[in-house]
Amino acid sequence: MTEDALKYEVLASDGAARRGRLHTAHGTAETPAFMTVGTAGTVKGLLPENVADTGAEIVLGNTYHLMLRPTAERIAELGGLHKFMNWNKPILTDSGGYQVMSLSELRKITEEGVAFRSHLDGSRHNLTPERAMDIQCLLDSNITMVLDECTPYPAEPDVAADSMRRSMRWAQRCKDAFIKRPGYGLFGIVQGSVYPDLRQESAEALQEIGFDGYAVGGLAVGEGQEVMFEVLDATMPHLTRERPRYLMGVGKPSDIVGAVQRGIDMFDCVLPTRSGRTGQGFTRRGPINIRNARHQADPRPIDPDCGCKTCSSYSRAYVHHLVKANEMLGPILLTIHNLHYYQELMAGLRDAIEKGELDAFVSAFHRQQAAGDLPPL
């Protein structure tokens, strides 16, 4: 790794799982890490201080949304995304490829890039590999993601191969356009749908180009956990140990635990924040729906073993009342709890790997999750 790149170190391992540390120009992140999603430069409903209090060390921004509003150029004029959103820790920005690909009739993919119409006002835009690098540089994100084509699922092998190989050509263009700076890095994205041979080809192509980290994309798109783990089993042996590995858009707590066992270091997902806004809370005994009437007179916290602000200060009955009354504080309290739960899960995984006790941790995790929620009082 060059002096201009991010620095990543593996501190311990347990089987395929790794305990590491990622150093950036805006601080370090301990891995395995869950990266909180702040799509439009904000984690919905929370102040940056609230996000940091959950244990989060790195957040995500989204190229597609920020390029449209308020524009990357405006954010750059105002000092970059860290200053704009008052977050002085590391930021990763995805390239916007997933969002653009989901526009269906509003976009057209060519070798040059993606032409699309804004979902906001119908204005025309072109997102090329070079433009994706330019935008993320303007945003001043510590980790830049290459522009890739998120292959739809399911896809026939020839369709998946064509899509993956286009992404590899775009990855080379991204590497050529990326401006190296100390403490900043560029991640390549492995594609290939559910086909092991394509995943291997993609991983090897990316490593031939050379990136500061490698992401596995195109999963958690409907294939199911068993297939996702099979793809990881086929992919991970072809990714170098010396670079961080990021599983994009994943996921559920059990997805994360299984992926860590397979050697993934970094995760992101909207699930804990989106669930918080819809009444779902994550606990050591599995998820609960706070809207259910069984919680309306329950004086216990969402999770009695949780030390977050919500669980230390508020009852299930109160959060139930807030959610049923459509008070904004309800989703805020649930979001704080959910993010704290995810960060505690990651801390537990890191500790287990350091001690060589990951198998025991995973067994206890699944046993607790299967136990179900606390019985009614």
C-alpha positions in Angstrom: 0.0 0.0 0.0 1.4 3.4 -0.9 1.7 6.3 1.4 -1.1 8.1 -0.4 -3.6 5.4 0.4 -5.7 4.4 3.3 -3.9 2.2 5.8 -5.5 -1.1 6.9 -4.1 -3.5 9.4 -5.3 -6.9 10.5 -4.8 -7.2 14.2 -6.2 -10.7 14.9 -8.0 -13.5 13.1 -10.2 -16.4 14.0 -10.7 -18.8 11.1 -11.6 -16.6 8.1 -12.8 -13.8 10.4 -10.5 -10.7 10.9 -10.2 -8.0 13.5 -8.8 -5.0 11.9 -8.3 -1.2 12.0 -8.8 1.2 9.1 -6.9 4.5 9.2 -8.2 7.5 7.2 -7.5 11.2 7.0 -10.5 11.8 9.4 -9.7 9.1 12.0 -9.8 5.4 12.4 -12.5 2.8 12.2 -12.4 -0.5 14.0 -13.4 -3.6 12.0 -15.6 -5.5 11.6 -17.5 -2.3 11.3 -21.1 -1.4 10.6 -21.3 1.9 8.7 -24.4 4.0 9.4 -26.2 5.2 6.3 -26.7 8.9 5.9 -27.9 9.0 2.3 -28.5 12.7 1.9 -25.8 13.9 4.3 -27.9 13.0 7.4 -28.8 10.0 9.4 -32.6 10.5 9.4 -33.9 11.9 12.7 -30.6 12.1 14.5 -28.0 14.7 15.2 -24.4 13.7 14.3 -23.7 13.7 18.1 -26.5 11.1 18.5 -24.9 8.9 15.8 -21.5 9.1 17.4 -23.0 8.2 20.8 -24.2 4.9 19.3 -20.6 3.9 18.7 -20.6 4.7 15.0 -17.2 5.6 13.6 -18.0 5.9 9.9 -21.1 7.0 8.0 -22.2 6.8 4.3 -23.2 9.5 1.9 -24.8 8.9 -1.5 -23.4 10.3 -4.7 -26.6 10.1 -6.7 -28.7 12.0 -4.1 -26.0 14.6 -3.2 -25.1 15.3 -6.9 -28.8 16.2 -7.5 -29.4 18.1 -4.3 -27.7 20.3 -3.1 -25.0 19.3 -5.7 -21.4 18.2 -5.1 -20.1 21.6 -6.2 -22.1 23.5 -3.6 -21.0 21.1 -0.8 -17.3 21.6 -2.0 -17.8 25.4 -1.8 -19.1 25.0 1.7 -16.0 23.0 2.9 -16.9 19.4 2.0 -19.3 16.9 3.3 -17.6 16.5 6.7 -18.0 20.2 7.5 -21.4 20.4 5.7 -23.0 17.7 7.9 -20.9 18.3 11.0 -19.3 14.9 11.0 -15.5 14.9 11.7 -15.1 11.1 11.4 -14.6 9.0 8.3 -17.1 9.1 5.4 -17.7 6.5 2.6 -19.7 7.5 -0.4 -21.2 5.0 -2.8 -21.0 5.9 -6.4 -24.7 6.2 -7.0 -24.7 3.3 -9.4 -27.3 1.3 -7.5 -29.7 4.2 -7.3 -29.3 5.0 -11.0 -29.8 1.4 -12.0 -33.1 1.3 -10.0 -34.5 4.2 -12.1 -35.5 1.6 -14.8 -37.3 3.6 -17.6 -35.5 6.8 -16.5 -32.0 5.7 -17.4 -29.9 4.3 -20.3 -26.7 2.3 -19.8 -24.0 2.5 -22.4 -20.2 1.8 -22.4 -19.7 5.5 -21.6 -21.8 5.5 -18.4 -25.4 6.0 -17.4 -27.7 8.7 -18.8 -30.7 9.3 -16.6 -33.4 11.7 -15.6 -33.6 13.0 -12.0 -36.4 11.5 -9.9 -36.7 15.0 -8.4 -37.4 17.2 -11.5 -36.8 15.1 -14.6 -33.6 16.9 -15.5 -31.1 15.0 -17.6 -27.7 13.9 -16.2 -24.8 11.7 -17.2 -23.0 9.6 -14.7 -19.7 8.3 -16.0 -16.9 6.6 -14.1 -14.9 9.9 -14.4 -17.8 12.0 -13.2 -18.4 9.6 -10.3 -14.8 10.1 -9.2 -15.1 13.9 -9.6 -18.3 14.1 -7.5 -16.8 12.0 -4.7 -13.7 14.1 -4.7 -15.8 17.3 -4.4 -17.6 15.7 -1.5 -14.2 14.9 0.1 -15.2 11.4 1.1 -12.5 9.3 2.7 -13.6 6.1 0.8 -14.7 6.5 -2.8 -16.5 3.7 -4.5 -16.1 2.9 -8.2 -19.1 3.2 -10.5 -20.4 -0.2 -11.3 -23.5 -1.7 -12.8 -25.6 -3.5 -10.2 -26.6 -6.6 -12.1 -30.4 -7.3 -11.7 -31.4 -10.5 -9.9 -32.1 -13.1 -11.3 -29.8 -12.8 -14.4 -28.9 -15.4 -17.0 -25.1 -16.1 -17.0 -24.5 -14.2 -20.3 -26.3 -11.2 -19.0 -24.4 -11.3 -15.7 -21.1 -11.7 -17.5 -21.7 -8.8 -19.8 -22.7 -6.6 -16.9 -19.8 -7.6 -14.7 -17.2 -7.1 -17.5 -18.6 -3.6 -18.2 -18.2 -2.8 -14.5 -14.6 -4.0 -14.7 -13.9 -1.7 -17.6 -15.5 1.1 -15.6 -13.4 0.2 -12.6 -10.2 0.8 -14.6 -11.5 4.2 -15.7 -12.3 5.0 -12.1 -8.8 4.1 -11.0 -7.3 6.2 -13.8 -9.5 9.2 -12.8 -9.1 8.9 -9.0 -6.9 11.6 -7.4 -4.7 10.0 -4.7 -4.5 11.9 -1.4 -3.1 10.8 2.0 -5.8 9.1 4.0 -8.2 8.6 1.1 -8.8 5.5 -0.9 -10.7 3.9 -3.7 -12.6 0.6 -3.5 -13.4 -1.8 -6.4 -16.6 -3.7 -6.4 -16.9 -7.4 -7.2 -19.9 -8.3 -9.4 -21.0 -11.5 -11.2 -24.4 -12.3 -9.8 -24.6 -15.7 -8.2 -22.1 -17.4 -10.5 -18.8 -18.4 -8.8 -16.8 -18.3 -12.0 -17.9 -14.8 -12.7 -17.2 -13.7 -9.1 -13.7 -15.1 -9.3 -13.1 -13.4 -12.7 -14.3 -10.1 -11.3 -12.2 -10.4 -8.1 -9.1 -11.2 -10.1 -9.7 -8.4 -12.5 -10.0 -5.8 -9.8 -6.9 -7.0 -8.0 -5.0 -6.7 -11.3 -6.1 -3.1 -11.5 -5.3 -2.6 -7.8 -7.5 -0.9 -5.2 -7.3 0.2 -1.6 -10.2 -2.1 -0.6 -12.6 -4.5 -2.3 -16.4 -4.5 -2.0 -18.8 -7.4 -2.8 -21.8 -5.9 -4.6 -24.9 -7.3 -6.2 -26.0 -9.3 -3.1 -29.0 -8.8 -0.7 -31.1 -8.2 -3.8 -33.5 -11.1 -3.4 -31.3 -14.1 -3.6 -31.7 -15.2 0.1 -29.2 -15.7 2.8 -28.1 -19.2 1.9 -27.2 -18.2 -1.7 -25.6 -15.0 -0.5 -23.3 -17.0 1.8 -22.5 -19.5 -1.0 -21.4 -16.5 -3.2 -19.2 -15.2 -0.4 -17.7 -18.7 0.1 -16.8 -18.7 -3.6 -15.6 -15.1 -3.7 -13.5 -14.5 -0.5 -10.6 -16.8 -1.3 -9.9 -14.7 -4.3 -9.6 -11.4 -2.4 -6.3 -10.4 -0.8 -6.0 -10.5 2.9 -4.1 -7.2 3.1 -7.1 -5.0 2.0 -10.4 -4.4 3.7 -13.5 -6.2 2.4 -16.9 -4.6 2.3 -20.2 -6.3 1.8 -22.5 -3.7 0.4 -26.1 -3.2 1.6 -26.1 -6.0 4.2 -28.0 -6.3 6.4 -29.8 -8.3 9.0 -27.9 -9.1 12.2 -27.7 -12.8 11.2 -26.4 -11.8 7.7 -23.6 -9.7 9.3 -22.6 -12.5 11.7 -22.4 -15.1 8.9 -20.5 -12.7 6.7 -18.0 -11.8 9.4 -17.3 -15.6 9.8 -16.4 -15.6 6.0 -14.0 -12.7 6.3 -16.0 -9.5 5.6 -14.8 -6.4 7.4 -17.3 -3.7 6.6 -21.1 -3.5 6.3 -23.8 -0.9 5.6 -27.5 -1.1 5.5 -30.6 1.2 6.0 -32.3 -1.6 8.0 -31.7 -0.3 11.5 -32.7 3.3 10.7 -35.6 2.4 8.4 -36.9 -0.2 10.9 -36.7 2.5 13.6 -39.0 4.7 11.6 -41.5 1.9 11.1 -41.7 0.6 14.7 -39.3 -2.3 14.6 -36.6 -2.7 17.3 -33.7 -5.1 17.2 -32.8 -6.9 20.4 -30.6 -9.7 21.6 -33.7 -11.9 21.5 -34.7 -11.0 18.0 -36.7 -8.1 16.6 -39.9 -6.7 18.1 -42.7 -4.6 16.7 -43.3 -1.8 19.3 -46.7 -1.1 17.7 -48.1 -4.4 19.1 -50.6 -4.0 22.0 -48.5 -6.3 24.2 -46.1 -3.4 24.8 -48.6 -0.7 25.7 -48.3 -1.1 29.5 -44.8 -2.7 29.6 -42.5 -0.7 31.9 -39.3 -2.6 30.7 -36.9 -1.2 28.2 -36.8 -2.4 24.6 -33.8 -4.6 25.6 -33.0 -4.9 29.3 -29.3 -5.7 28.5 -28.8 -2.6 26.3 -27.0 0.5 27.6 -28.3 3.0 25.0 -30.0 6.2 25.9 -33.4 4.9 24.9 -33.2 1.7 27.0 -31.7 3.5 30.0 -34.3 6.2 30.1 -37.6 5.1 28.4 -40.0 2.2 28.6 -41.5 0.1 25.9 -44.9 1.5 26.9 -43.7 5.1 26.3 -42.1 4.3 22.9 -45.3 2.4 22.0 -47.3 5.4 22.9 -45.1 7.7 20.8 -45.3 5.5 17.8 -49.0 5.0 18.0 -49.5 8.7 18.4 -47.3 9.4 15.4 -45.0 11.5 17.5 -41.5 12.0 15.9 -39.7 11.1 19.1 -40.8 7.5 18.8 -38.9 6.7 15.6 -35.9 8.8 16.9 -35.7 6.7 20.1 -36.1 3.4 18.2 -33.4 4.5 15.7 -31.0 5.4 18.5 -31.6 2.0 20.0 -31.3 0.1 16.8 -28.0 1.7 15.8 -26.6 1.1 19.3 -27.6 -2.6 19.0 -25.8 -2.9 15.7 -22.7 -1.2 17.1 -22.7 -3.5 20.2 -23.0 -6.5 17.9 -19.9 -5.4 16.0 -18.0 -4.7 19.2 -18.9 -8.2 20.4 -17.7 -9.7 17.2 -14.4 -7.8 17.4 -13.9 -8.9 21.0 -14.7 -12.5 20.1 -12.2 -12.6 17.2 -9.5 -11.1 19.4 -10.0 -13.8 22.0 -10.3 -16.6 19.5 -13.9 -17.3 20.7 -15.9 -16.4 17.6 -17.6 -19.8 17.3 -18.9 -19.6 20.9 -20.1 -16.0 20.2 -21.9 -17.0 17.1 -23.6 -20.0 18.9 -24.7 -17.7 21.7 -26.0 -15.2 19.2 -28.2 -17.7 17.4 -29.4 -19.2 20.6 -30.5 -15.8 22.0 -32.1 -14.8 18.7 -34.1 -18.1 18.6 -35.4 -17.6 22.1 -37.8 -14.8 21.0 -38.9 -11.7 22.9 -39.4 -11.5 26.6 -42.6 -13.0 27.9 -45.4 -10.6 28.7 -45.5 -9.3 32.3 
